């Protein structure tokens, strides 16, 4: 079975790629540039990961999304920097999720990938959703996956489906799985910022660093 991986270069999509190459013929890794602060670093990370696994990589430019977005991810607002305690606070985490929400981003990316998948004769789109972020990002949830697959049954002639190998996992479990799969961690870029080094204080950095400390104790 052939597939396409939506690859941001972050840990969730990187682990999905590492897992996917074992069960699918991956025809393409697709990375979106919608004007996010970390676009350059994400593209470089995704390109390095794709090369590592011997898969063609392509960047899709979505400038209109940058033009209409007002979120912190594109620099239109300040990036939230929650501490580790706040990561588990439902009120604070819901607030930070709203600050980095990009309008219909995952809905758009899935449908862009479906265009490529249908043109390339692929049956699957692999996306890096996760259980931890689904609490505040409905486009990471099983309900979103079910809904988008229902839609693709009508919008593609070949009945393409989206799958996520990490959707039922939290960050600790995802990192543990990546370690088991031998993921090349030096290529991964999960920071919301695009500096020379990961900032260490944005929410994405905080979640990843916390997960790395606990992953050795988890079996997946």
Secondary structure by P-SEA (a helix, b strand, c coil): ccccccccccaaaaaaaaaaaacccccbbbbbcccccaaaaaaaaaaaaaaaabbbbbbbbcaaaaaaccccccccbbbbbbcccccccaaaaaaaaaaacccaaaaaaaaaaaaaaaaacccbbbbbcccccccccccccaaaaaaaaaaaacccccbbbbbbccccccaaaaaaaaaaacccccccccccccccccccccaaaaaaaaaaaccccccc
